[in-house]
Amino acid sequence: MNQKYKIALLSGDGIGPEVIKEGVKVLESLRKSLGCELILNELPVGGAAYETEGHPLPTDTLNVAQEADAVLLGAVGGPRWEKVDFSLRPERALLGLRSNLKLYANLRPAKIFPALVDASSLKRELVDNLDIMVVRELTGGIYFGEPRGVEFLTDGKRRGFNTLVYTDEEIQRIARVAFDVARKRSKRVVSVDKANVLEATGLWREVVTEVHKEYDDVTLEHMYVDNCAMQLVREPKQFDVIVTTNMFGDILSDEASMLTGSIGMLPSASVGGKTAMYEPIHGSAPDIAGKGLANPLATILSIGMMFKYSFGHEEVSAKLESAVESVLNQGIRTRDIMSNKMTEVSTQEMGDRVVAELEK
């Protein structure tokens, strides 16, 4: 593989730097085994960037991200920045990256490894062989809609407001992503909305139904978001691909992640523009930051998604999944997935174990 890839490394806050460090180990191992050239540029983002640059998404960081072939993000945010002006909070960096990189589709797989079936909060028979893909619209909806804010009323009381907005085009493109993904899986899509209450998601249902006519080999079912939330814990294996709005996808993908045993296991890909962004779906977890307790496997699996979706090397993704599965089968665990008779290791040790498997 005589190719060159530029990767922007955005470690961020909390456990972000710890998991990205392990991700770099994996990238260095792949560099040697694949014979490719990886140019890694590490830049500040989130709260760390706010502390040093006065803004969660500095111009230099955004410029390097836009010029990269892919972005690998750790995590952003934490309670220390909760008093900061809303426009300068670490989480705004995420929205800025998604918007500027035109990342309108977030792919969040919820796949359970056989060794972790008993770590799920649900019965084994409900989650064994579970493999769901949540396709979340990422640059529209209530997180981006205007007007938004908090205003004072004439009686001195305050009123907060946000706006849920979707256009035909925004819905069409995310629907096509979902149907295209489903074609490579079990050819089943469930579109999730609240069309009985929210007009914007009534439009969502109408447009998704229209786009579905282009994919007669894929089945489509519509489901209200409250029913979907219930069905995910009642009978999760009924789902293959779920496509939904920004906010609903944010919530449902976190729910789906816990079916697998730990949010620390799940990667994600944000795609749409020239440069895609990859990140573990866990947060910055400031309570365990710096203690060597973070699970780096979601970051490592995100690198697998990077090679699959950005670099076109699905075999590398499969190789990384196999290495992770092998480590788990040996009973190696970080604290979040620890159970009886298993061996607990640190963040660094888990990264080392995966690299050792890759290099066998």
C-alpha positions in Angstrom: 0.0 0.0 0.0 2.2 2.8 -1.3 -0.1 5.7 -0.3 0.0 8.9 1.7 -2.7 10.0 4.1 -2.9 13.2 6.2 -4.7 12.7 9.5 -5.6 15.6 11.8 -5.5 14.4 15.4 -7.8 16.5 17.7 -7.3 15.0 21.2 -9.6 17.5 23.0 -10.5 17.3 26.7 -10.8 14.8 29.5 -9.9 11.3 28.4 -9.5 12.4 24.8 -5.7 12.7 24.9 -5.4 9.3 26.6 -7.4 7.4 24.0 -5.9 9.3 21.0 -2.5 8.3 22.3 -3.4 4.7 22.0 -4.9 5.4 18.6 -1.6 6.8 17.5 0.1 3.5 18.6 -2.2 1.7 16.3 -1.7 4.1 13.4 2.1 3.7 13.8 1.7 -0.1 13.7 -0.4 0.1 10.6 2.1 2.5 9.0 4.8 -0.2 9.3 2.7 -3.2 8.4 0.9 -1.6 5.4 3.9 0.4 4.1 1.8 3.6 3.8 2.8 7.1 4.7 0.7 8.6 7.5 1.2 12.3 8.2 -0.2 13.0 11.7 -0.9 16.6 12.8 -2.1 17.1 16.4 -4.0 20.3 17.1 -6.0 21.7 20.1 -9.8 21.6 20.1 -12.6 22.1 22.7 -11.9 23.3 26.2 -8.1 22.8 25.8 -8.2 25.1 22.8 -10.3 27.6 24.6 -7.8 27.8 27.4 -4.8 28.4 25.1 -6.4 30.1 22.1 -9.6 31.7 23.5 -11.8 29.7 21.2 -12.9 26.0 21.1 -12.2 25.7 17.4 -9.1 27.9 16.5 -8.7 28.9 12.8 -5.5 26.8 12.5 -7.2 23.7 13.8 -10.1 24.1 11.3 -7.7 24.8 8.4 -5.6 21.7 9.1 -8.8 19.6 9.5 -10.1 20.9 6.1 -6.8 20.0 4.4 -6.6 16.6 6.0 -7.7 13.3 4.4 -9.4 12.4 7.7 -9.9 13.7 11.2 -9.6 11.6 14.4 -11.2 13.3 17.4 -10.9 12.3 21.1 -13.6 14.1 23.1 -14.5 17.6 24.1 -16.2 19.3 27.1 -16.3 19.1 30.8 -17.9 20.8 33.9 -15.1 23.4 34.1 -16.4 25.2 31.1 -20.1 25.2 32.0 -19.9 28.9 33.0 -18.3 29.9 29.7 -20.5 31.8 27.2 -22.5 29.4 25.2 -20.9 30.3 21.9 -17.4 29.5 23.3 -18.2 26.2 25.1 -16.1 23.2 24.0 -19.1 21.4 22.4 -19.4 24.3 19.9 -16.2 23.0 18.3 -18.0 19.8 17.3 -20.8 21.7 15.7 -18.3 24.0 13.9 -16.3 21.0 12.6 -19.5 19.3 11.4 -20.7 22.4 9.7 -17.5 23.5 8.1 -16.5 20.0 6.9 -20.1 19.5 5.6 -20.5 16.3 7.7 -24.2 15.8 7.4 -24.3 12.0 8.2 -23.2 10.3 11.3 -22.8 6.5 11.2 -22.9 4.9 14.6 -22.6 1.1 14.7 -23.9 -0.7 17.8 -22.3 -4.2 17.4 -21.7 -6.5 20.2 -18.6 -8.6 20.5 -19.3 -12.2 21.6 -17.0 -11.9 24.6 -19.1 -9.0 25.9 -22.6 -10.4 25.5 -22.8 -10.9 29.3 -21.7 -7.2 29.9 -25.0 -6.0 28.4 -27.7 -5.0 30.7 -30.2 -7.1 28.7 -30.6 -10.8 28.6 -28.1 -12.8 26.4 -30.8 -13.9 24.0 -31.8 -10.3 23.3 -28.4 -9.1 22.3 -26.4 -12.1 21.1 -25.2 -11.2 17.5 -26.6 -7.7 17.8 -25.5 -5.5 14.9 -27.3 -2.1 14.4 -26.3 0.9 12.4 -27.8 4.3 13.5 -27.6 6.9 10.7 -28.0 10.3 12.3 -28.6 13.5 10.4 -25.8 15.8 11.7 -26.0 19.4 10.4 -29.7 20.3 10.6 -32.5 20.0 13.0 -32.9 21.6 16.4 -29.2 21.8 17.1 -28.6 24.2 14.3 -32.1 25.9 13.7 -32.6 29.6 14.1 -33.9 31.5 15.9 -32.6 30.2 19.2 -31.7 31.7 22.6 -33.1 32.9 25.9 -35.1 36.1 26.1 -36.6 38.2 28.9 -40.4 38.7 28.8 -42.2 41.9 29.8 -42.9 40.5 33.3 -39.1 39.9 33.8 -39.3 36.1 33.4 -37.2 34.3 30.9 -38.2 32.1 27.9 -35.8 29.7 26.1 -36.5 28.7 22.5 -35.0 26.5 19.8 -36.1 25.9 16.3 -36.5 22.5 14.6 -36.0 23.0 10.8 -35.4 20.5 8.0 -35.4 21.1 4.2 -36.2 18.6 1.4 -32.6 18.4 0.4 -31.3 17.7 4.0 -33.7 14.8 4.4 -33.1 13.4 0.9 -29.4 13.2 1.3 -29.4 11.5 4.7 -32.1 9.1 3.5 -29.9 8.1 0.6 -27.0 7.5 2.9 -29.2 5.2 5.0 -30.5 3.2 2.1 -27.0 2.9 0.6 -25.7 1.5 3.9 -28.6 -0.9 4.2 -27.9 -2.3 0.7 -24.5 -3.5 2.1 -26.2 -5.0 5.2 -29.6 -6.7 5.6 -31.5 -4.2 3.4 -33.8 -3.0 6.1 -34.3 0.6 7.2 -36.4 2.0 10.0 -37.0 5.8 9.7 -37.7 7.4 13.1 -39.7 10.6 13.6 -42.4 12.2 15.6 -44.7 12.9 12.7 -47.9 12.8 14.8 -46.7 15.9 16.7 -43.9 17.7 14.9 -44.6 19.1 11.4 -40.9 19.1 10.5 -40.7 15.4 11.1 -44.0 14.9 9.2 -42.0 16.3 6.2 -39.2 14.0 7.2 -41.5 10.9 6.8 -42.9 12.2 3.6 -39.5 12.8 2.0 -38.0 9.5 3.2 -40.9 7.7 1.7 -40.4 9.4 -1.6 -36.6 8.7 -1.7 -37.4 5.0 -0.9 -38.9 4.6 -4.4 -35.3 4.7 -5.7 -34.4 1.7 -3.5 -37.0 -1.0 -4.2 -34.6 -3.7 -3.0 -34.6 -2.2 0.5 -37.6 -2.4 2.9 -38.7 0.8 4.8 -40.6 1.0 8.0 -41.6 4.2 9.9 -41.6 4.3 13.7 -42.3 7.1 16.2 -39.3 7.9 18.4 -40.9 7.0 21.7 -41.8 3.6 20.3 -38.3 3.1 18.9 -36.7 3.9 22.3 -38.9 1.2 23.8 -38.3 -1.3 21.0 -34.5 -0.9 21.3 -34.6 -2.5 24.8 -37.6 -4.8 24.2 -36.4 -6.4 20.9 -33.3 -4.8 19.6 -32.4 -7.3 16.9 -35.5 -6.3 14.9 -33.4 -3.3 13.7 -30.7 -3.2 11.0 -30.4 0.4 9.9 -32.1 3.3 11.8 -32.2 6.7 10.1 -33.3 9.7 12.1 -33.0 13.4 12.9 -30.1 15.0 14.7 -31.5 15.1 18.2 -33.3 11.8 18.0 -30.2 10.2 16.6 -28.1 11.6 19.4 -30.3 10.0 22.0 -31.1 6.7 20.3 -27.5 6.0 19.4 -26.5 6.4 23.0 -29.3 4.0 24.1 -28.2 1.5 21.4 -24.6 1.7 22.5 -25.4 0.5 26.0 -27.0 -2.6 24.6 -23.4 -3.6 23.7 -22.1 -3.4 27.3 -20.3 -0.1 27.3 -20.4 3.2 25.5 -16.6 2.9 25.5 -16.7 0.2 22.8 -18.4 2.1 20.0 -16.8 4.1 17.2 -18.5 6.5 14.8 -17.9 8.2 11.4 -19.2 11.6 10.4 -19.3 11.8 6.6 -20.6 13.9 3.7 -17.9 16.3 2.7 -14.4 15.8 1.3 -12.9 15.1 4.8 -14.7 12.8 7.2 -14.3 12.8 11.0 -14.0 9.7 13.2 -14.5 9.6 16.9 -15.5 7.4 19.8 -19.0 8.2 20.9 -18.1 8.3 24.6 -17.7 11.8 26.2 -14.7 13.4 27.8 -15.4 11.6 31.2 -13.4 14.1 33.3 -14.0 12.0 36.4 -11.6 9.3 35.2 -9.3 11.5 33.1 -5.6 11.0 33.8 -6.2 7.8 35.8 -5.5 5.2 33.0 -9.1 3.9 33.3 -10.4 5.0 29.9 -11.3 2.4 27.3 -9.4 3.1 24.0 -11.2 0.4 22.0 -13.8 2.8 20.5 -11.0 5.1 19.3 -9.2 2.1 17.8 -12.3 0.9 16.1 -12.9 4.4 14.8 -9.5 4.2 13.0 -10.9 1.0 11.4 -13.9 3.0 10.1 -11.5 5.7 8.8 -9.6 3.1 6.7 -12.9 1.7 5.5 -14.8 4.9 4.6 -12.1 7.5 3.9 -9.2 5.4 2.6 -11.1 2.5 0.9 -9.4 -0.3 2.8 -12.2 -2.4 4.3 -9.6 -5.2 5.0 -7.8 -2.9 7.6 -11.1 -2.3 9.4 -11.7 -6.1 9.5 -8.1 -6.6 10.8 -8.6 -4.1 13.6 -11.9 -5.6 14.6 -10.3 -9.0 14.7 -7.4 -7.8 16.9 -9.9 -6.2 19.3 -12.0 -9.4 19.4 -8.9 -11.5 20.0 -7.9 -9.3 23.0 -11.4 -9.5 24.5 -11.4 -13.3 24.0 -8.3 -13.5 26.2 -10.3 -11.9 29.0 -8.5 -8.6 28.9 -10.8 -5.7 30.1 -10.7 -2.0 31.0 -12.7 -1.1 34.1 -15.9 -0.2 32.2 -16.3 -3.7 30.7 -14.7 -5.6 33.7 -16.5 -8.7 34.9 -15.7 -11.7 37.1 -12.6 -13.8 36.2 -11.4 -11.2 33.7 -8.1 -9.3 33.8 -8.3 -5.6 34.3 -5.8 -3.5 32.4 -5.1 0.2 32.0 -5.8 2.4 29.0 -2.1 2.0 27.9 -2.0 -1.7 28.4 -5.2 -2.2 26.4 -3.6 -0.3 23.5 -0.4 -2.3 23.8 -2.4 -5.6 23.7 -4.2 -4.6 20.5 -1.0 -3.5 18.8 0.6 -6.9 19.8 -2.3 -8.7 18.1 -2.0 -6.6 15.0 1.7 -7.4 14.8 1.4 -11.2 15.2 
